[in-house]
Amino acid sequence: MTADGRPAYPPERHFLRDLDTRSLQVTRDRNLMLAPVVDGVRNAAGSAALGFLAALIDIAAAPVALIAGAPDWTATQDMSVHATAGLTDGPAVADARLVRLGQNTVVVAVKVFDGHGVDDLDELAGGLQAPVAGGAGPTLAAKALLTFARIPRTASASAGTFDPAQLVGQQRAMAPLEPPRGHMLDRLGLHVVDAEHGVVEIARSDYVRNSFGTINGGVLGALFQAAAEAVCPGLVATDAQIHYLAQVAAGPARTRAEVSRVADGHAVVTLEAVDAGHDELLLDLATVVLQAP
């Protein structure tokens, strides 16, 4: 528990810990984070799944936004993820850098690389300055852009115990209590209600909550991946644009999907998520692009 009586974040059993990340806060404006690409985070094509990438991108960018936005806290407002290549070997390496600090928002860009076995953070910090796709060493796999809203520090359970500015120049790790079992989507508790209409839901639980006590933004990225793949069987989600509008008050968070375009080898799905236990409150809007494996 925190000093004000709220549950500590993240708890011992949590999806963030199961990502098994290591990070280096290179400067105030740059954070480097890596995570292993194990079978439980892959899609049907054998690459790192969109939901896994969304979660990694979100938590890699967060310290950069928090440092820039201090003394305010921050919350993810918009996220775009665009794949450039399959991330198959690992580790997945997220390089998050500050783009803009505004009065009400903070913008962070993230590039994700396939480390191809390179997992030394100090080496990666120097070796990602001018990456070349297809060359030796890490290769570019995805690009992302996130906008964070600046909010009062009191909104987060972590604000009183976590000061990311003190981590500049330091490495830290967040490991699971035991090796996670099964696929990440199953561990999150995603439930397909109606595949034909892309209705997928997830309960608001301690395993998926963020420091505000609601569902983590990266988890909602995985929810949209599952919903888009449910309504377009045989394709895998590769790109997403997500707008976070409200927090889950009760849950479950439930998706609705509409296929906007289908062509040879790809599809575009537009989605929304609502709080099914709180008067169908609109939570998020998303667009997901899918490709053939």
C-alpha positions in Angstrom: 0.0 0.0 0.0 1.1 3.6 -0.6 1.4 6.2 2.2 -2.2 7.4 1.5 -3.6 3.9 1.7 -3.9 3.1 -2.0 -2.7 -0.2 -3.5 1.0 -0.2 -4.6 1.6 0.0 -8.3 2.2 -2.3 -10.1 1.2 -5.1 -7.8 3.3 -8.3 -7.6 1.2 -10.1 -10.2 0.7 -7.7 -13.1 0.9 -7.7 -16.9 3.7 -5.1 -16.8 5.9 -7.4 -14.7 5.1 -10.3 -17.1 6.6 -8.2 -19.9 10.0 -8.7 -18.1 11.4 -5.3 -19.2 14.7 -3.7 -18.6 15.2 0.1 -19.2 17.8 2.8 -19.2 16.8 6.4 -18.8 19.5 7.7 -21.1 18.7 11.4 -20.6 15.7 13.3 -19.3 14.4 13.3 -22.8 15.1 9.7 -23.8 14.3 6.3 -22.4 15.4 3.0 -23.8 13.4 -0.2 -22.9 13.7 -3.8 -24.0 11.6 -6.9 -23.5 12.0 -10.5 -24.7 9.9 -11.7 -27.6 8.6 -15.0 -26.3 5.9 -17.3 -27.8 3.3 -15.8 -25.5 3.5 -12.3 -27.1 3.6 -13.4 -30.8 0.8 -13.1 -33.4 -0.3 -15.8 -35.9 2.6 -14.7 -38.2 5.2 -15.4 -35.5 6.0 -11.7 -35.0 5.6 -9.6 -31.9 1.9 -8.9 -31.6 0.4 -5.4 -31.9 -1.0 -5.5 -28.3 2.5 -6.4 -27.0 4.1 -3.6 -28.9 1.4 -1.1 -27.7 2.0 -2.0 -24.1 5.8 -1.7 -24.5 5.6 1.6 -26.3 3.2 3.0 -23.7 5.4 2.2 -20.7 8.6 3.2 -22.5 7.3 6.6 -23.4 5.7 7.2 -19.9 8.9 8.2 -18.0 9.9 10.7 -20.7 6.5 12.3 -20.5 6.5 12.3 -16.7 9.9 14.0 -16.5 9.0 16.6 -19.0 5.6 17.3 -17.5 6.7 17.6 -13.9 5.4 18.6 -11.4 2.2 17.4 -13.2 1.5 13.7 -13.8 0.6 12.4 -17.3 -2.0 10.1 -18.9 -2.0 8.6 -22.4 -4.4 10.6 -24.6 -3.5 9.3 -28.1 -1.3 6.6 -29.5 -0.4 5.7 -33.1 1.6 2.6 -34.0 2.8 1.7 -37.5 4.7 -1.4 -38.3 7.6 -1.3 -40.7 8.7 -4.9 -40.5 8.0 -8.0 -38.5 9.8 -8.2 -35.1 10.7 -11.9 -34.9 14.0 -12.4 -33.1 14.0 -10.0 -30.2 14.5 -8.5 -27.9 12.0 -5.7 -28.7 13.8 -2.5 -28.1 11.7 0.7 -27.6 13.6 4.0 -28.0 11.4 6.8 -26.6 12.3 10.5 -27.2 10.6 13.8 -26.2 9.1 15.6 -29.2 7.2 18.5 -27.6 6.3 19.9 -24.2 3.1 21.9 -24.2 1.1 23.6 -21.6 -1.5 20.8 -21.5 0.2 17.9 -23.4 3.5 16.1 -23.8 4.3 14.4 -27.1 6.7 11.5 -27.3 8.0 9.6 -30.3 9.0 5.9 -30.1 10.9 3.7 -32.5 10.8 0.0 -31.9 13.6 -2.2 -33.1 14.3 -6.0 -33.4 17.5 -6.3 -31.4 18.4 -9.6 -33.1 20.0 -10.9 -29.9 21.6 -7.6 -28.8 20.4 -6.9 -25.2 23.1 -4.7 -23.7 21.3 -1.4 -23.0 24.5 0.7 -23.0 25.5 -0.7 -26.4 21.9 -0.2 -27.7 21.9 3.4 -26.5 24.8 4.2 -28.7 24.0 1.9 -31.6 20.5 3.2 -32.3 21.5 6.7 -33.3 21.3 6.0 -37.0 19.7 2.5 -37.5 19.6 1.0 -40.9 16.8 -1.5 -41.6 18.1 -4.7 -43.1 21.6 -4.2 -41.9 23.6 -5.9 -39.2 22.5 -5.4 -35.6 19.1 -3.9 -34.6 16.6 -3.2 -37.3 13.6 -0.9 -37.3 10.2 -2.7 -36.8 7.7 0.0 -35.8 7.2 3.7 -35.3 4.8 5.3 -32.8 3.7 8.7 -31.6 2.0 9.3 -28.3 0.3 12.4 -26.8 0.0 12.6 -23.0 -2.4 14.8 -21.2 -0.9 16.7 -18.2 -3.1 16.0 -15.1 -2.8 16.5 -11.3 -0.2 14.3 -9.6 -2.8 13.3 -7.0 -4.6 11.2 -9.7 -1.9 8.5 -9.6 -1.0 6.0 -6.9 2.6 6.1 -8.1 3.1 9.9 -7.8 4.3 9.8 -4.2 6.7 6.9 -4.6 8.1 7.2 -8.1 10.3 10.1 -9.4 11.5 9.2 -12.9 13.9 12.2 -13.0 16.0 10.4 -10.4 16.5 7.5 -12.8 18.5 9.4 -15.4 21.6 7.4 -16.2 20.3 4.4 -14.4 19.1 1.0 -15.4 16.1 -0.8 -13.8 14.2 -4.0 -14.4 10.7 -5.1 -13.8 10.5 -8.9 -13.8 7.6 -11.4 -13.1 7.5 -13.5 -9.9 7.5 -16.5 -12.1 7.7 -17.1 -15.9 4.3 -16.2 -17.3 2.3 -19.1 -18.9 0.1 -19.0 -22.0 -0.4 -16.2 -24.4 -0.5 -12.6 -23.3 -4.1 -12.1 -24.6 -5.3 -15.0 -22.4 -3.5 -13.8 -19.3 -5.2 -10.4 -19.7 -8.5 -12.1 -19.5 -9.8 -11.1 -22.9 -13.1 -12.7 -23.7 -14.6 -12.9 -27.3 -18.3 -12.3 -26.9 -19.3 -12.0 -30.6 -16.4 -12.6 -33.1 -18.6 -11.7 -36.2 -19.1 -8.2 -34.8 -15.8 -7.8 -33.1 -17.2 -7.7 -29.6 -14.5 -8.5 -27.1 -14.3 -7.5 -23.5 -11.9 -7.3 -20.6 -12.7 -6.9 -16.9 -11.2 -4.2 -14.7 -8.9 -6.2 -12.5 -5.7 -5.7 -10.5 -3.7 -7.6 -13.2 -4.5 -5.0 -15.9 -5.0 -1.8 -13.8 -2.9 1.3 -14.2 -1.8 3.7 -11.5 -5.2 5.5 -11.6 -7.0 2.3 -10.7 -8.5 1.7 -14.2 -7.4 -0.4 -17.2 -3.9 0.3 -18.6 -3.7 2.0 -22.0 -1.4 -0.7 -23.4 -4.0 -3.4 -22.4 -6.7 -1.5 -24.3 -4.3 -1.7 -27.3 -4.3 -5.5 -26.9 -8.1 -5.4 -26.6 -8.4 -3.6 -29.9 -6.0 -6.1 -31.5 -8.1 -9.0 -30.3 -11.4 -7.4 -31.5 -10.0 -6.5 -35.0 -8.5 -10.0 -35.4 -11.8 -11.6 -34.3 -13.8 -9.7 -36.9 -11.2 -10.4 -39.6 -10.1 -14.0 -39.1 -7.0 -15.0 -40.9 -5.4 -11.6 -40.7 -3.1 -10.1 -38.1 -3.2 -6.6 -36.6 -0.1 -4.5 -37.5 -1.1 -0.8 -37.1 -3.3 1.1 -34.8 -4.5 4.6 -34.0 -6.1 4.9 -30.6 -7.8 7.9 -28.9 -8.3 7.5 -25.2 -11.4 9.5 -24.2 -12.3 8.3 -20.7 -11.3 5.9 -17.9 -13.0 2.6 -17.1 -15.0 3.3 -14.0 -16.7 -0.2 -13.6 -16.0 -2.5 -16.5 -15.8 -4.6 -18.4 -14.4 -2.6 -21.3 -16.3 -3.9 -24.4 -15.5 -3.3 -28.0 -17.7 -2.7 -31.0 -16.2 -3.1 -34.5 -17.0 -2.2 -38.1 -14.9 -3.4 -41.1 -14.2 -0.2 -43.1 -12.2 -1.7 -45.9 -11.2 -5.2 -47.2 -8.8 -5.7 -50.0 -6.3 -8.4 -51.2 -4.3 -9.2 -48.1 -5.4 -6.4 -45.8 -8.3 -4.8 -44.0 -9.1 -1.7 -42.0 -11.4 -1.9 -38.9 -12.8 1.0 -36.9 -13.6 0.3 -33.3 -14.9 1.8 -30.1 -14.7 0.6 -26.5 -17.4 1.3 -23.9 -17.7 0.8 -20.2 -20.3 -1.9 -20.2 -20.9 -1.6 -16.5 -21.2 2.2 -16.5 -24.0 3.2 -18.8 -22.1 2.3 -21.9 -19.8 5.3 -21.4 -17.6 5.8 -24.5 -14.0 5.0 -23.5 -11.9 4.9 -26.7 -11.9 5.1 -30.4 -9.5 3.2 -32.6 -8.6 2.3 -36.2 -6.7 -1.0 -36.8 -5.0 -2.1 -40.0 -4.6 -5.9 -40.5 -2.4 -7.8 -43.0 -2.2 -11.4 -44.2 0.4 -13.4 -42.1 
